[in-house]
């Protein structure tokens, strides 16, 4: 594996692990305010981000590369409403999309077709991630702080389950 691409993958692995850490902080917020369905939604996000990180981690090794793990930055832990949390989630997912696009540009630059193929899956996954978050955010905006609507949405989010992705 090209050294520049290997390093870029290691940086992205760190960002994926940070994402899991951020969503764990958000899950804690929802647990603190007794919205267990929202907490469940975030826990599924934690699992997805860990799966994304491990997909890249395993890929680097499959290609004969070396993974260098880095410190994970402390996530924001102060939120003031479910709406605020999901606004932050959408902002973060858009940031992750930009990072994966940047990683794909490196793969293109070094002409690594195998990496480009793998990253196509991640790019499509980000479209899905942003759409899912936008859906919850739209519902929260419709609820307009109505406690009954919030509780209904909480029950709906409690049904979300993690399905391990087939990456690649």
C-alpha positions as protocol buffer text, in pm:
chain_id: "A"
residue {
  index: 1
  type: UNK
  ca { x: 0 y: 0 z: 0 }
}
residue {
  index: 2
  type: UNK
  ca { x: 124 y: 346 z: -85 }
}
residue {
  index: 3
  type: UNK
  ca { x: 268 y: 519 z: 224 }
}
residue {
  index: 4
  type: UNK
  ca { x: 64 y: 837 z: 177 }
}
residue {
  index: 5
  type: UNK
  ca { x: -257 y: 636 z: 141 }
}
residue {
  index: 6
  type: UNK
  ca { x: -170 y: 418 z: 442 }
}
residue {
  index: 7
  type: UNK
  ca { x: -123 y: 729 z: 657 }
}
residue {
  index: 8
  type: UNK
  ca { x: -451 y: 876 z: 529 }
}
residue {
  index: 9
  type: UNK
  ca { x: -632 y: 554 z: 624 }
}
residue {
  index: 10
  type: UNK
  ca { x: -481 y: 572 z: 974 }
}
residue {
  index: 11
  type: UNK
  ca { x: -606 y: 928 z: 1015 }
}
residue {
  index: 12
  type: UNK
  ca { x: -953 y: 821 z: 899 }
}
residue {
  index: 13
  type: UNK
  ca { x: -956 y: 525 z: 1139 }
}
residue {
  index: 14
  type: UNK
  ca { x: -892 y: 778 z: 1417 }
}
residue {
  index: 15
  type: UNK
  ca { x: -1180 y: 996 z: 1293 }
}
residue {
  index: 16
  type: UNK
  ca { x: -1415 y: 697 z: 1285 }
}
residue {
  index: 17
  type: UNK
  ca { x: -1318 y: 605 z: 1641 }
}
residue {
  index: 18
  type: UNK
  ca { x: -1372 y: 968 z: 1744 }
}
residue {
  index: 19
  type: UNK
  ca { x: -1719 y: 948 z: 1587 }
}
residue {
  index: 20
  type: UNK
  ca { x: -1799 y: 645 z: 1803 }
}
residue {
  index: 21
  type: UNK
  ca { x: -1672 y: 833 z: 2108 }
}
residue {
  index: 22
  type: UNK
  ca { x: -1882 y: 1141 z: 2019 }
}
residue {
  index: 23
  type: UNK
  ca { x: -2196 y: 931 z: 1977 }
}
residue {
  index: 24
  type: UNK
  ca { x: -2124 y: 759 z: 2308 }
}
residue {
  index: 25
  type: UNK
  ca { x: -2120 y: 1104 z: 2474 }
}
residue {
  index: 26
  type: UNK
  ca { x: -2451 y: 1182 z: 2304 }
}
residue {
  index: 27
  type: UNK
  ca { x: -2593 y: 850 z: 2421 }
}
residue {
  index: 28
  type: UNK
  ca { x: -2495 y: 944 z: 2778 }
}
residue {
  index: 29
  type: UNK
  ca { x: -2682 y: 1275 z: 2741 }
}
residue {
  index: 30
  type: UNK
  ca { x: -2997 y: 1094 z: 2632 }
}
residue {
  index: 31
  type: UNK
  ca { x: -2968 y: 844 z: 2917 }
}
residue {
  index: 32
  type: UNK
  ca { x: -2932 y: 1133 z: 3163 }
}
residue {
  index: 33
  type: UNK
  ca { x: -3258 y: 1289 z: 3041 }
}
residue {
  index: 34
  type: UNK
  ca { x: -3442 y: 954 z: 3031 }
}
residue {
  index: 35
  type: UNK
  ca { x: -3486 y: 930 z: 2654 }
}
residue {
  index: 36
  type: UNK
  ca { x: -3386 y: 566 z: 2618 }
}
residue {
  index: 37
  type: UNK
  ca { x: -3502 y: 540 z: 2256 }
}
residue {
  index: 38
  type: UNK
  ca { x: -3275 y: 827 z: 2157 }
}
residue {
  index: 39
  type: UNK
  ca { x: -2998 y: 664 z: 2362 }
}
residue {
  index: 40
  type: UNK
  ca { x: -3056 y: 340 z: 2168 }
}
residue {
  index: 41
  type: UNK
  ca { x: -3033 y: 526 z: 1835 }
}
residue {
  index: 42
  type: UNK
  ca { x: -2698 y: 670 z: 1944 }
}
residue {
  index: 43
  type: UNK
  ca { x: -2571 y: 332 z: 2063 }
}
residue {
  index: 44
  type: UNK
  ca { x: -2645 y: 188 z: 1719 }
}
residue {
  index: 45
  type: UNK
  ca { x: -2443 y: 479 z: 1576 }
}
residue {
  index: 46
  type: UNK
  ca { x: -2156 y: 392 z: 1810 }
}
residue {
  index: 47
  type: UNK
  ca { x: -2158 y: 35 z: 1679 }
}
residue {
  index: 48
  type: UNK
  ca { x: -2172 y: 152 z: 1317 }
}
residue {
  index: 49
  type: UNK
  ca { x: -1877 y: 387 z: 1361 }
}
residue {
  index: 50
  type: UNK
  ca { x: -1674 y: 114 z: 1529 }
}
residue {
  index: 51
  type: UNK
  ca { x: -1757 y: -118 z: 1237 }
}
residue {
  index: 52
  type: UNK
  ca { x: -1648 y: 152 z: 991 }
}
residue {
  index: 53
  type: UNK
  ca { x: -1318 y: 198 z: 1177 }
}
residue {
  index: 54
  type: UNK
  ca { x: -1255 y: -175 z: 1192 }
}
residue {
  index: 55
  type: UNK
  ca { x: -1335 y: -213 z: 822 }
}
residue {
  index: 56
  type: UNK
  ca { x: -1057 y: 32 z: 740 }
}
residue {
  index: 57
  type: UNK
  ca { x: -828 y: -116 z: 1003 }
}
residue {
  index: 58
  type: UNK
  ca { x: -864 y: -465 z: 857 }
}
residue {
  index: 59
  type: UNK
  ca { x: -830 y: -332 z: 502 }
}
residue {
  index: 60
  type: UNK
  ca { x: -492 y: -173 z: 576 }
}
residue {
  index: 61
  type: UNK
  ca { x: -364 y: -505 z: 710 }
}
residue {
  index: 62
  type: UNK
  ca { x: -512 y: -698 z: 414 }
}
residue {
  index: 63
  type: UNK
  ca { x: -306 y: -473 z: 189 }
}
residue {
  index: 64
  type: UNK
  ca { x: 14 y: -540 z: 384 }
}
residue {
  index: 65
  type: UNK
  ca { x: 13 y: -204 z: 556 }
}
residue {
  index: 66
  type: UNK
  ca { x: 69 y: -96 z: 912 }
}
residue {
  index: 67
  type: UNK
  ca { x: -192 y: 74 z: 1129 }
}
residue {
  index: 68
  type: UNK
  ca { x: -71 y: 352 z: 1354 }
}
residue {
  index: 69
  type: UNK
  ca { x: -327 y: 431 z: 1623 }
}
residue {
  index: 70
  type: UNK
  ca { x: -344 y: 788 z: 1749 }
}
residue {
  index: 71
  type: UNK
  ca { x: -498 y: 959 z: 2050 }
}
residue {
  index: 72
  type: UNK
  ca { x: -871 y: 1010 z: 2028 }
}
residue {
  index: 73
  type: UNK
  ca { x: -980 y: 1367 z: 2094 }
}
residue {
  index: 74
  type: UNK
  ca { x: -1227 y: 1429 z: 2377 }
}
residue {
  index: 75
  type: UNK
  ca { x: -1575 y: 1484 z: 2230 }
}
residue {
  index: 76
  type: UNK
  ca { x: -1816 y: 1761 z: 2316 }
}
residue {
  index: 77
  type: UNK
  ca { x: -2025 y: 1645 z: 2609 }
}
residue {
  index: 78
  type: UNK
  ca { x: -2256 y: 1941 z: 2672 }
}
residue {
  index: 79
  type: UNK
  ca { x: -2590 y: 1945 z: 2492 }
}
residue {
  index: 80
  type: UNK
  ca { x: -2902 y: 2145 z: 2560 }
}
residue {
  index: 81
  type: UNK
  ca { x: -3177 y: 1957 z: 2374 }
}
residue {
  index: 82
  type: UNK
  ca { x: -3242 y: 1657 z: 2151 }
}
residue {
  index: 83
  type: UNK
  ca { x: -3273 y: 1899 z: 1859 }
}
residue {
  index: 84
  type: UNK
  ca { x: -2931 y: 2045 z: 1941 }
}
residue {
  index: 85
  type: UNK
  ca { x: -2780 y: 1694 z: 1951 }
}
residue {
  index: 86
  type: UNK
  ca { x: -2914 y: 1598 z: 1610 }
}
residue {
  index: 87
  type: UNK
  ca { x: -2806 y: 1929 z: 1458 }
}
residue {
  index: 88
  type: UNK
  ca { x: -2456 y: 1843 z: 1583 }
}
residue {
  index: 89
  type: UNK
  ca { x: -2485 y: 1487 z: 1447 }
}
residue {
  index: 90
  type: UNK
  ca { x: -2576 y: 1616 z: 1099 }
}
residue {
  index: 91
  type: UNK
  ca { x: -2289 y: 1864 z: 1108 }
}
residue {
  index: 92
  type: UNK
  ca { x: -2053 y: 1586 z: 1215 }
}
residue {
  index: 93
  type: UNK
  ca { x: -2173 y: 1342 z: 948 }
}
residue {
  index: 94
  type: UNK
  ca { x: -2120 y: 1607 z: 680 }
}
residue {
  index: 95
  type: UNK
  ca { x: -1768 y: 1655 z: 815 }
}
residue {
  index: 96
  type: UNK
  ca { x: -1705 y: 1279 z: 801 }
}
residue {
  index: 97
  type: UNK
  ca { x: -1834 y: 1277 z: 442 }
}
residue {
  index: 98
  type: UNK
  ca { x: -1579 y: 1543 z: 353 }
}
residue {
  index: 99
  type: UNK
  ca { x: -1303 y: 1340 z: 521 }
}
residue {
  index: 100
  type: UNK
  ca { x: -1393 y: 1024 z: 330 }
}
residue {
  index: 101
  type: UNK
  ca { x: -1405 y: 1222 z: 7 }
}
residue {
  index: 102
  type: UNK
  ca { x: -1057 y: 1352 z: 87 }
}
residue {
  index: 103
  type: UNK
  ca { x: -938 y: 996 z: 148 }
}
residue {
  index: 104
  type: UNK
  ca { x: -1087 y: 892 z: -185 }
}
residue {
  index: 105
  type: UNK
  ca { x: -897 y: 1178 z: -353 }
}
residue {
  index: 106
  type: UNK
  ca { x: -572 y: 1039 z: -208 }
}
residue {
  index: 107
  type: UNK
  ca { x: -660 y: 693 z: -341 }
}
residue {
  index: 108
  type: UNK
  ca { x: -724 y: 849 z: -684 }
}
residue {
  index: 109
  type: UNK
  ca { x: -400 y: 1048 z: -666 }
}
residue {
  index: 110
  type: UNK
  ca { x: -191 y: 736 z: -601 }
}
residue {
  index: 111
  type: UNK
  ca { x: -401 y: 539 z: -854 }
}
residue {
  index: 112
  type: UNK
  ca { x: -505 y: 269 z: -607 }
}
residue {
  index: 113
  type: UNK
  ca { x: -813 y: 111 z: -765 }
}
residue {
  index: 114
  type: UNK
  ca { x: -868 y: -134 z: -480 }
}
residue {
  index: 115
  type: UNK
  ca { x: -884 y: 148 z: -225 }
}
residue {
  index: 116
  type: UNK
  ca { x: -1109 y: 349 z: -454 }
}
residue {
  index: 117
  type: UNK
  ca { x: -1347 y: 53 z: -476 }
}
residue {
  index: 118
  type: UNK
  ca { x: -1356 y: 16 z: -97 }
}
residue {
  index: 119
  type: UNK
  ca { x: -1409 y: 388 z: -48 }
}
residue {
  index: 120
  type: UNK
  ca { x: -1705 y: 386 z: -287 }
}
residue {
  index: 121
  type: UNK
  ca { x: -1886 y: 179 z: -23 }
}
residue {
  index: 122
  type: UNK
  ca { x: -1802 y: 435 z: 247 }
}
residue {
  index: 123
  type: UNK
  ca { x: -1917 y: 722 z: 26 }
}
residue {
  index: 124
  type: UNK
  ca { x: -2254 y: 552 z: -31 }
}
residue {
  index: 125
  type: UNK
  ca { x: -2277 y: 478 z: 342 }
}
residue {
  index: 126
  type: UNK
  ca { x: -2232 y: 848 z: 418 }
}
residue {
  index: 127
  type: UNK
  ca { x: -2525 y: 936 z: 193 }
}
residue {
  index: 128
  type: UNK
  ca { x: -2736 y: 695 z: 399 }
}
residue {
  index: 129
  type: UNK
  ca { x: -2598 y: 829 z: 729 }
}
residue {
  index: 130
  type: UNK
  ca { x: -2681 y: 1189 z: 640 }
}
residue {
  index: 131
  type: UNK
  ca { x: -3031 y: 1092 z: 521 }
}
residue {
  index: 132
  type: UNK
  ca { x: -3106 y: 900 z: 843 }
}
residue {
  index: 133
  type: UNK
  ca { x: -2993 y: 1188 z: 1061 }
}
residue {
  index: 134
  type: UNK
  ca { x: -3186 y: 1440 z: 848 }
}
residue {
  index: 135
  type: UNK
  ca { x: -3500 y: 1232 z: 896 }
}
residue {
  index: 136
  type: UNK
  ca { x: -3473 y: 1235 z: 1276 }
}
residue {
  index: 137
  type: UNK
  ca { x: -3383 y: 1604 z: 1271 }
}
residue {
  index: 138
  type: UNK
  ca { x: -3690 y: 1680 z: 1058 }
}
residue {
  index: 139
  type: UNK
  ca { x: -3911 y: 1491 z: 1303 }
}
residue {
  index: 140
  type: UNK
  ca { x: -3762 y: 1682 z: 1595 }
}
residue {
  index: 141
  type: UNK
  ca { x: -3831 y: 2011 z: 1419 }
}
residue {
  index: 142
  type: UNK
  ca { x: -4191 y: 1904 z: 1360 }
}
residue {
  index: 143
  type: UNK
  ca { x: -4227 y: 1809 z: 1726 }
}
residue {
  index: 144
  type: UNK
  ca { x: -4135 y: 2164 z: 1834 }
}
residue {
  index: 145
  type: UNK
  ca { x: -4059 y: 2061 z: 2192 }
}
residue {
  index: 146
  type: UNK
  ca { x: -4400 y: 1896 z: 2237 }
}
residue {
  index: 147
  type: UNK
  ca { x: -4330 y: 1635 z: 2510 }
}
residue {
  index: 148
  type: UNK
  ca { x: -4587 y: 1393 z: 2365 }
}
residue {
  index: 149
  type: UNK
  ca { x: -4431 y: 1407 z: 2019 }
}
residue {
  index: 150
  type: UNK
  ca { x: -4086 y: 1367 z: 2172 }
}
residue {
  index: 151
  type: UNK
  ca { x: -4198 y: 1055 z: 2360 }
}
residue {
  index: 152
  type: UNK
  ca { x: -4350 y: 907 z: 2043 }
}
residue {
  index: 153
  type: UNK
  ca { x: -4027 y: 968 z: 1856 }
}
residue {
  index: 154
  type: UNK
  ca { x: -3835 y: 819 z: 2148 }
}
residue {
  index: 155
  type: UNK
  ca { x: -4040 y: 499 z: 2118 }
}
residue {
  index: 156
  type: UNK
  ca { x: -3975 y: 485 z: 1744 }
}
residue {
  index: 157
  type: UNK
  ca { x: -3599 y: 530 z: 1788 }
}
residue {
  index: 158
  type: UNK
  ca { x: -3597 y: 250 z: 2046 }
}
residue {
  index: 159
  type: UNK
  ca { x: -3671 y: 2 z: 1766 }
}
residue {
  index: 160
  type: UNK
  ca { x: -3350 y: 70 z: 1575 }
}
residue {
  index: 161
  type: UNK
  ca { x: -3110 y: -223 z: 1572 }
}
residue {
  index: 162
  type: UNK
  ca { x: -2751 y: -266 z: 1464 }
}
residue {
  index: 163
  type: UNK
  ca { x: -2688 y: -478 z: 1160 }
}
residue {
  index: 164
  type: UNK
  ca { x: -2319 y: -539 z: 1099 }
}
residue {
  index: 165
  type: UNK
  ca { x: -2234 y: -396 z: 758 }
}
residue {
  index: 166
  type: UNK
  ca { x: -2069 y: -591 z: 482 }
}
residue {
  index: 167
  type: UNK
  ca { x: -1799 y: -339 z: 393 }
}
residue {
  index: 168
  type: UNK
  ca { x: -1659 y: -326 z: 48 }
}
